[in-house]
Amino acid sequence: MMPFFAVAQNKIRHCLYNKSIDPSHGKQMRTTDLETLIMVAEYGSLSKAAHAQCLTQSAVSQRIKNLERHFNQPLLQRGPPLRLTSKGEQVVQCGRQMLTLQQQMQSLPATNSNELRLWCTPIFGFGQLPTILQCYQQQRQQHANLSVLQGLPEDGVNAINRDQVDIAVLDHHHPLPAHQGMQQALPPQHILFVIAAGQPVPQSISQLQQHRLHTARPGCSSRLLLESNLATHHSDLQQFASVAVIDDLHLALQSLQTEGGVAFMAHSLVQAQLQRGELVGFEIPGFNHYLHRSLLLQPSLNDAAQQFIERLQQQLLPAD
């Protein structure tokens, strides 16, 4: 049997093929690029689509360019006004069909008792999940068929609602949207400021904002918490000397140590650097330095999922 994405690729190629162009000549098409093109078509704006997907406008433009290279022709008339070309309309129409098919496939009920489908926010995914998974796999007699997805909290809620995952571990600032899963509170995530060792540690907001700020993209929980803290003190990100939006953790840490500045990061993400003395962690008086963390579960779970929850609780919940 062909892999699902190959079947979906064949479907959209069949929809779009004409005598002059064979889309199969390019690199493999990504669903994320299609989703972005559809979002641009719906909003009629690159900037609005970027905001809706928590992306930069340049990232949205790059995704559109990926598709245009794949089909070897423009998909957008960049205007003003911004409009789809005739080929772009075909891609959007068939792309919607393909994504619907993919969603239907992903929503099929799990029948494998050895399958674990997990969603998490990046803070947990990078900071604590690797250790938990290592212990989890060592305890099991056979390795689970593991699927791990990462993204924003609201996307994790949607994945639970659509039965695309069994478990979601979500770090969040705002209350979670309505969902069909069972929810359990986990210990909150400690978020602190960090600065390269040897630099003076800021003691106030005014001293903090004299530095370059390294932060995640808009919509991420740690950034929402920071923005909320600043708003409480009648301030905002514009008051910093400069702002660098870097989603890649390793790149952000490297930039922090080589270029200077401060970052607002989860303790679990920088624990190793703090222990080695490469970074110094600190808090600002009057700031909230904790994110909520919640565990969402499907009403019915297989053995692999139940054993993962047990390992997760052993790792995160305090002993009685």
C-alpha positions as CSV (number, residue, x, y, z in Angstrom):
1,M,0.0,0.0,0.0
2,M,1.3,3.5,-0.9
3,P,1.9,5.8,2.0
4,F,-1.0,8.3,2.6
5,F,0.9,11.4,1.5
6,A,1.9,9.7,-1.7
7,V,-1.7,8.9,-2.4
8,A,-2.7,12.5,-1.7
9,Q,0.1,13.7,-3.9
10,N,-1.2,11.6,-6.8
11,K,-4.7,13.0,-6.2
12,I,-3.6,16.6,-6.5
13,R,-1.3,15.9,-9.4
14,H,-4.3,14.3,-11.2
15,C,-6.4,17.5,-10.5
16,L,-3.7,19.9,-11.7
17,Y,-2.0,18.1,-14.5
18,N,-2.0,19.7,-18.0
19,K,0.0,19.1,-21.1
20,S,2.6,21.7,-20.5
21,I,3.4,21.2,-16.8
22,D,4.0,18.1,-14.7
23,P,4.1,19.1,-11.0
24,S,6.0,16.0,-10.1
25,H,9.2,17.5,-11.3
26,G,9.7,19.6,-8.1
27,K,10.4,18.8,-4.6
28,Q,7.8,16.9,-2.5
29,M,4.9,19.2,-1.7
30,R,4.3,19.9,2.0
31,T,0.9,20.1,3.6
32,T,2.1,23.1,5.6
33,D,2.7,25.0,2.4
34,L,-0.7,24.1,1.1
35,E,-2.4,25.1,4.3
36,T,-0.6,28.5,4.1
37,L,-1.7,29.1,0.5
38,I,-5.3,28.3,1.5
39,M,-5.1,30.7,4.4
40,V,-3.7,33.5,2.2
41,A,-6.6,32.9,-0.2
42,E,-9.2,33.0,2.6
43,Y,-7.8,36.2,4.2
44,G,-6.7,37.9,0.9
45,S,-3.5,39.0,2.7
46,L,-0.1,37.7,3.4
47,S,0.2,39.6,6.7
48,K,-3.2,38.4,8.0
49,A,-2.4,34.8,7.1
50,A,0.9,35.1,8.8
51,H,-0.8,36.4,12.0
52,A,-3.4,33.6,11.9
53,Q,-0.6,31.0,11.7
54,C,1.7,32.7,14.1
55,L,4.3,33.0,11.4
56,T,6.4,35.9,10.0
57,Q,5.3,37.3,6.7
58,S,8.6,36.2,5.2
59,A,7.9,32.6,6.3
60,V,4.5,32.8,4.6
61,S,6.1,34.2,1.4
62,Q,8.7,31.4,1.4
63,R,5.9,28.7,1.7
64,I,4.1,30.3,-1.3
65,K,7.4,30.3,-3.3
66,N,7.9,26.6,-2.4
67,L,4.6,25.8,-4.1
68,E,5.3,28.1,-7.1
69,R,8.6,26.4,-7.6
70,H,6.9,23.0,-7.4
71,F,4.3,24.0,-10.1
72,N,6.8,26.1,-12.0
73,Q,4.4,29.1,-12.3
74,P,2.9,31.8,-10.1
75,L,0.0,31.0,-7.9
76,L,-0.6,34.6,-6.6
77,Q,-1.0,37.9,-8.3
78,R,0.4,40.1,-5.6
79,G,-1.6,43.1,-6.6
80,P,-2.9,45.1,-5.0
81,P,-5.3,43.5,-4.6
82,L,-3.8,40.1,-3.8
83,R,-5.5,37.4,-5.9
84,L,-5.0,33.8,-6.9
85,T,-4.0,33.0,-10.5
86,S,-6.0,30.4,-12.3
87,K,-3.5,27.8,-11.3
88,G,-3.6,29.1,-7.8
89,E,-7.3,28.6,-7.7
90,Q,-6.9,25.0,-8.9
91,V,-4.2,24.3,-6.3
92,V,-6.4,25.8,-3.5
93,Q,-9.4,23.8,-4.6
94,C,-7.6,20.5,-4.8
95,G,-5.5,21.3,-1.8
96,R,-8.7,21.6,0.3
97,Q,-9.7,18.2,-0.9
98,M,-6.3,16.7,-0.1
99,L,-6.3,18.2,3.4
100,T,-9.8,17.0,4.1
101,L,-8.8,13.5,3.0
102,Q,-5.7,13.7,5.3
103,Q,-7.9,14.8,8.2
104,Q,-10.3,11.9,7.6
105,M,-7.4,9.5,7.6
106,Q,-5.9,10.9,10.8
107,S,-9.3,10.8,12.5
108,L,-9.7,7.1,12.1
109,P,-10.0,5.4,15.6
110,A,-6.8,3.8,16.8
111,T,-6.9,0.1,16.9
112,N,-3.3,-0.6,17.8
113,S,-2.8,-1.1,21.6
114,N,0.9,-0.4,21.1
115,E,0.4,3.1,19.4
116,L,1.0,6.3,21.3
117,R,-0.2,9.6,19.7
118,L,1.1,12.6,21.5
119,W,0.8,16.4,21.1
120,C,2.8,18.8,23.2
121,T,3.9,22.5,23.2
122,P,7.6,23.1,22.4
123,I,8.5,24.0,25.9
124,F,7.6,20.5,27.2
125,G,8.7,18.8,23.9
126,F,12.3,20.2,24.0
127,G,12.7,20.5,27.8
128,Q,11.3,17.3,29.4
129,L,9.7,15.0,26.9
130,P,13.1,13.3,25.8
131,T,13.8,12.2,29.4
132,I,10.3,11.0,30.0
133,L,10.2,9.0,26.7
134,Q,13.5,7.4,27.4
135,C,12.3,6.1,30.8
136,Y,9.0,5.1,29.3
137,Q,10.5,3.0,26.5
138,Q,12.9,1.4,28.9
139,Q,10.0,0.2,31.1
140,R,8.0,-1.3,28.2
141,Q,8.6,-4.8,27.0
142,Q,8.3,-3.6,23.4
143,H,8.7,-0.1,21.9
144,A,5.5,1.8,21.2
145,N,4.6,3.0,17.8
146,L,5.2,6.7,18.6
147,S,3.8,9.8,16.9
148,V,4.7,13.2,18.5
149,L,3.4,16.5,17.2
150,Q,4.3,20.0,18.5
151,G,2.6,23.3,18.2
152,L,0.4,25.9,19.9
153,P,-1.9,25.0,22.8
154,E,-5.1,25.7,20.8
155,D,-3.8,23.4,18.0
156,G,-3.3,20.6,20.6
157,V,-6.9,21.1,21.8
158,N,-8.1,20.8,18.2
159,A,-6.1,17.6,17.8
160,I,-7.8,16.2,20.9
161,N,-11.3,17.2,19.6
162,R,-10.6,15.6,16.2
163,D,-9.3,12.4,17.9
164,Q,-5.9,12.9,16.1
165,V,-4.0,12.3,19.3
166,D,-4.5,10.4,22.5
167,I,-2.7,12.8,24.9
168,A,-1.8,16.5,24.8
169,V,0.6,18.1,27.3
170,L,0.1,21.9,26.9
171,D,1.9,24.9,28.5
172,H,-0.5,27.8,28.2
173,H,-1.0,31.3,29.5
174,H,-4.7,31.8,28.6
175,P,-7.4,29.3,29.6
176,L,-7.8,26.4,27.1
177,P,-10.6,26.5,24.6
178,A,-13.5,24.1,25.0
179,H,-12.6,20.4,24.4
180,Q,-13.9,16.9,24.6
181,G,-10.9,15.5,26.5
182,M,-10.4,15.0,30.2
183,Q,-8.2,17.7,31.7
184,Q,-5.7,17.4,34.6
185,A,-3.6,20.2,36.0
186,L,0.1,19.6,36.1
187,P,2.8,21.5,38.0
188,P,3.2,24.9,36.3
189,Q,6.2,25.7,34.1
190,H,8.8,28.1,35.5
191,I,9.7,30.8,33.1
192,L,12.6,33.1,33.9
193,F,14.9,35.6,32.3
194,V,18.4,34.5,31.4
195,I,21.5,36.5,30.5
196,A,25.0,35.4,29.5
197,A,27.3,34.8,32.5
198,G,29.5,37.8,33.4
199,Q,26.9,40.4,32.3
200,P,25.2,42.7,34.9
201,V,21.9,41.1,36.0
202,P,19.0,43.6,35.5
203,Q,17.1,44.3,38.8
204,S,14.1,46.2,37.3
205,I,12.1,46.6,34.1
206,S,13.9,49.7,33.1
207,Q,17.3,47.9,33.4
208,L,15.9,44.9,31.6
209,Q,14.7,46.9,28.6
210,Q,18.1,48.4,28.0
211,H,19.0,45.0,26.5
212,R,18.2,43.2,23.3
213,L,15.3,40.8,23.8
214,H,15.4,37.3,22.3
215,T,11.9,36.0,22.1
216,A,9.6,33.4,20.5
217,R,7.2,34.2,17.7
218,P,3.8,36.0,18.5
219,G,1.2,33.6,19.9
220,C,3.7,31.4,21.8
221,S,2.9,30.9,25.5
222,S,6.1,32.3,26.9
223,R,5.8,35.4,24.8
224,L,2.2,35.9,25.8
225,L,3.2,35.7,29.4
226,L,5.9,38.3,28.9
227,E,3.6,40.6,27.1
228,S,1.0,40.2,29.8
229,N,3.6,41.0,32.5
230,L,4.8,44.1,30.6
231,A,1.2,45.3,30.1
232,T,0.6,45.0,33.8
233,H,3.4,47.5,34.3
234,H,2.2,49.8,31.4
235,S,5.0,48.7,29.1
236,D,5.5,46.6,26.0
237,L,8.1,44.9,23.8
238,Q,8.8,48.1,21.9
239,Q,10.6,49.5,25.0
240,F,13.5,47.1,24.6
241,A,16.6,48.2,22.9
242,S,15.8,45.7,20.1
243,V,13.9,42.5,19.6
244,A,15.1,39.3,17.9
245,V,12.4,36.7,17.1
246,I,14.1,33.3,17.0
247,D,12.1,30.1,17.2
248,D,15.1,27.7,17.0
249,L,16.1,27.0,20.6
250,H,19.8,26.3,19.8
251,L,20.1,29.3,17.6
252,A,18.5,31.5,20.3
253,L,20.9,30.3,23.0
254,Q,23.9,30.7,20.7
255,S,22.8,34.3,19.8
256,L,22.2,35.1,23.5
257,Q,25.7,34.1,24.4
258,T,27.5,35.6,21.4
259,E,25.5,38.8,20.8
260,G,24.3,39.5,24.4
261,G,20.9,40.4,25.5
262,V,18.2,38.7,27.6
263,A,15.6,36.0,27.0
264,F,12.4,34.9,28.7
265,M,12.6,31.1,28.7
266,A,11.5,28.0,30.5
267,H,13.9,26.8,33.2
268,S,13.7,23.3,31.7
269,L,15.0,24.5,28.4
270,V,18.1,26.2,29.8
271,Q,18.8,24.0,32.9
272,A,22.0,22.6,31.4
273,Q,23.4,26.0,30.5
274,L,22.5,27.3,34.0
275,Q,24.3,24.4,35.7
276,R,27.4,24.8,33.5
277,G,27.5,28.5,34.5
278,E,27.1,29.7,30.8
279,L,23.8,31.6,31.6
280,V,22.4,33.3,34.7
281,G,18.8,33.1,35.5
282,F,16.8,35.8,37.3
283,E,13.3,37.2,37.9
284,I,11.9,40.7,37.8
285,P,10.0,41.8,40.9
286,G,6.2,42.0,40.3
287,F,6.3,39.6,37.3
288,N,4.4,36.3,37.0
289,H,7.0,33.7,36.2
290,Y,4.8,30.7,35.7
291,L,2.8,29.2,32.9
292,H,-0.1,26.8,33.4
293,R,0.4,23.3,32.3
294,S,-2.4,20.9,31.5
295,L,-2.8,17.3,30.5
296,L,-5.6,16.5,28.1
297,L,-6.7,12.9,27.5
298,Q,-9.1,11.0,25.3
299,P,-11.9,9.3,27.2
300,S,-10.6,5.9,26.1
301,L,-6.9,5.1,26.0
302,N,-4.9,2.0,25.0
303,D,-2.2,0.4,27.1
304,A,0.6,2.4,25.5
305,A,-1.0,5.7,26.3
306,Q,-1.9,4.7,29.9
307,Q,1.6,3.6,30.6
308,F,3.0,6.9,29.2
309,I,0.7,8.9,31.5
310,E,1.9,6.9,34.5
311,R,5.5,7.7,33.5
312,L,4.6,11.3,33.0
313,Q,3.0,11.6,36.4
314,Q,6.0,10.0,38.1
315,Q,8.3,12.5,36.5
316,L,6.2,15.7,37.0
317,L,3.9,15.2,40.0
318,P,5.4,15.6,43.5
319,A,5.4,12.4,45.6
320,D,2.9,12.2,48.4
